[in-house]
Amino acid sequence: MSRLCEGRVAIVTGAGRGIGREHALSLAAAGAKVVVNDLGGNVDGSGGDLSPAEQVVQEIKAMGGEAVSNGDSVASWEGAQRLINTAIETFGDLHVLVNNAGILRDRVLVNMTEEEWDAVIAVHLKGTFAPARWAAAYWREQSKAGKPTDGRIINTTSVSGIYGNPGQTNYGAAKAGIAAFSNIAALELSRYGVTVNCVAPVALTRMTEGLGPAPETDEEREMRSPRWIAPIVTWLASTESAGVTGRVFEASGQVLAVAEGWVRGPKHAPIEDPTQLGPVVEELLAQARKNSGMDGVPGGWPQPR
């Protein structure tokens, strides 16, 4: 691999295993110095073990790269600040933040508990906001001091969030929120030379191995490998991507695509009398594209039963 990220300093959250591990290894292979953040918890967020992050650090060092581990919780305000400071204090700067950490607490809405909702929202949504906020503050200060900035925030959304998947109202709401967060942050941070983008990965990991049918062949398993997500993240982390911001990229072993955001569809003049709305709404819906399914294709969304 060419040294696409030579000299850049990157943080990857949730980098001890799966997709995050592939991000960290790919960035290091491209020349970046990497902070490997991971609590080392279970899929549901319980427990903790720094050894997965340490193992990734050792892999990076074995290939001649530079890396350090960090075990702070991204959902903690103070922990997120320590995470950003780890990069700056260890490597002298920060150029890239990849928000990848996540957990699952899947449950249909009528059975979901408050704790299951709060835990997922905290890790995914606050765990994106808090590190991004401290990174943005650092880049703002650099910009105000007249220093050149070329920052990157790369967030992780999901097809479950942007298209919808039953049993994941908590996860999907968080992931849809991350996509909206990224769009708005891209508008706010452009003045400081910072881009903000999103990646919606599809891969077989600890978090997804129990969702849907298991791969039956080596070819299917390879197509669902998390390694397919790292190339677009590595490119977005590089200086080459300076003109790209506010975008969501789908990435898997089957496709690399740009997911288009909400757009205004068919329209009608306002109607004051609600009794007159029925035929108008019916006509608008007949003209509008159907909601997309998990494959991103309009019309694939499950119809109400």
N, C-alpha and C positions, 0 to 999 in steps of 0.2 A: 504493500500500500504506500502511495506517495505520502509525504509528510504534510498532509492537508491542514493540520492543526498545530504545526510546529510552533513551540513557544507559548501556546495558549494554556491558560489554567482553567480547568473545568471541575465542577462539582456534579456528581450523579447521585441522586437519592435513591434508596432502595436498590443499591448496586451490588448486594452480596450474592444474589442469585438471579436466574432468569433473564428477563429483558434488560434490567439494569446492569447486570454483570456484562452482558454483551456490549452495552453502551460504553462502559468503563474500559473494557479491553480494546474496543475499536478506537476510541478517542486516544488512548495511550499509544496504540500502534500508529496513529496518525500524527504523533508527536506531542500530544497534550500532556500536561501534568495533571493528575487526577486526584480529587478527594473522593474516596469511596465511602459513602454514607449508608449505613444499614443498622437497624436495631437488632436484626437477626431473629425477629419474632416469628410466630406461626402465621398461617394464612389469615387467620381471624384477628391478628394483631397482638395476641397474647404472648407472653414470654419475652425473652431477649437473649441474644448471644452475639458477641462481636466477632466471633471466629469466621463467619462467612465473609465479612468485609475484609478481615485480615488476610484471608486466603486469596481474595482478588488482588489485594495489594501485592502479595508475594508473587502472583502470576505476572503482574505488570513489571515488577522489579526484575523477574527472571528473564523477561524479554528486553531488558535494558531501559525500561521506562522509569518514571518517577511517580510515586503515589503515596498517599497516607490515608488511614482509616478514620472514620468519625462515627460515633454511635449515638449522636443526639437525635431526639425525636423531632421530626419536621413539623409536627402539630403543636410544638411548644414554642412560644414567642421567644423566650430566652435561648432555647435550644437551637432555633433557626438562626438566631444572631451568632451564636457560637460556631455554627456550621459555616456561615459565610466568613467569619473571622479566621477559621481554621485555614481556609484557602489563602487568604491575604497574609496571614502571619507565617505560614509555611512556605509559600511560593512567591510572595511579594505582590500578588495581583489577583484579579479574578476577571475572566472573560466570558465564561459559559456556566449557566446553571441549567441542569437537566432535572426537572421535577418528575420523578418516576415512581416514588414510593406509593404503595397502596395495599389495601386489605380487602377482604370480602366478608360480608355478613348477609348472604342472600336469603331472602324470605319474601313470600307474597305479602302484599300490603296489609291484608286483614290479619296476618299473624305477626307482623314485624313489631319488635319492641322498641321503646324509646332508646335504649342503650345501643341496639343494633343500628339504628338510624344515626345517632350521635357519633358513634365510633367511626363509621365510614365517612361521614361528612367531615369529621375532624382530620382524619389522615389524608384524605384526597383533596378536599377543598381548602381547609386551613393549611394543610401541609404543602399546598402549592402557593397560597398567598404569603405565608410567613417568610419562607426563604426568598421568594421573589421580592418581597417588600424590602428586606435588608440588602439584597443585592442591588436593587434599584437605588436605594439610598447611597450606596457606595459609588455607583456610577454617576449619580447626580453630583456628588461632591467632587469626583474626578473631573467632570465636565465643567463645573463652576470654577475649578482651579485652573482651567485652561489646558488640562491634559487630554490627549486624544482617547476617546472611548470607542470600543467596537464590541459592545456587550451582546450576549445572546441569552434569552430565556426560552427554553424548549420544554413545554408542558406535555403531559400525557392525558389525553382524553380517551374515549372508547366509542366503538360503534354502538355499544349498549346505551350510551348517553346521547349521541347525536341522531341515532335512528330508533332506539328503544328495544328493550328485551324484557319479557315478563319475569318477575321474581327479583328484579333489581331496581326498585324505585329509589333506594338509597344510593346505590352505586351509580345508577344512570343519572340521577339528579346531580350528584357531585361532578360527574364527568361532563355533563352538559354545561354545568356552571363553569368548569375549567375552560371549556371552549369559549364561552362568553367572556370570562375573565381575560383570556389571552387576547381576544379581539380589542377589548377596551384598553388593556395595558399596552398593546402595540401602538395605539393612538397616543397614549400619554407619554411613552418613553422614547418615541422617535426623536424628540428634541435633544436627547442625551446620547444619541448614537447607539441606541439599544433596539434590537428587534425581538419580537415575541411571536413564537409560533407553537403549534400543537401537532402532536402525532397520535393517531388512533391505531394502535397495533392490534394485530390478530396473531396469536402465537400460543403454543402449548407450553404452559409453565405450571408451577405449583398452584397458582391461583385459578387456572383454567382447566386443569386436567380432569376435573369432575363435571365439567360443563359440556354437554353435547357428546356425540359418539367419539370414541377413542380412535386414533388413526390405525388402520389395519395393515398398511404396508410401509416399508422403509421410505418410499417416495412420499407418501402422505405425511409421515412423521417429519421428513426433511422440509416439506413445504410449510409446516407449522413450527419450524425451529425459530426461536427468538432471535437468531443471528440476522434474520432478514430485516429486522427493525433498525438495527444499528447504522446501516449506511446512510439513511436519510438524516438521522440524528447527527451523525458525524459531519455530514455536509452542511447542515444547518448551523453547526457549531463553528464552522470555518469562516474565514474572511470572505470567501466567495459568495456567501449567502446574504451579503449586506443589503441587497435590494429586496429581500423577501421578508415580509412581516404580516402578522394578522391572518395567517393561513393555517388550515388544518389539513394534514396529510394522512391518508390511510396507508398503512404499510403492512405487508405480510409476504409470505413466500409465493403468493399468487398475484398480488397487485401492488402497484404504487400509484396512488391517485390523490387528487385534490378534492376534498369534500367541500361542496359549495354550501354557503350558509343560508339562513332564512332570507327569502325574497318575497316581495309583495306579489301575490297572484292576481286572479281576476277580481275586479272591483265594481262597485255600484255607488251611486249617489246615496247619501245618508237617508235613512227612513225613520221618521219619528214614531209611527204607529207600529208597535210590535206585532199586531195581528196581520200586518201586511208583509212581514218578513219571510214567512214560509216559502213561497214560490221563488223569492229572490235568492235566499240562501241555497235552495235546491239547485238553481241555475248556476250560482257561483261555484258550488261544489262539483257540478257536472263539468265545468270548464277547467277546474284546478287539477294539478297533478296529484296523484294519490301519495300518501306518506310512503317513504322508503322502508323496505325491510332491512334486516341486518346485513344484507349484501349491498345496501346502498342504492338499490334499483327501485324507482317509484312503482307503487302498486304491490309491493311485497309485504307491506305492513298488515298484520293480522286484523281481520274484520271483527267487529264486536259480535258476540254470540247472543 
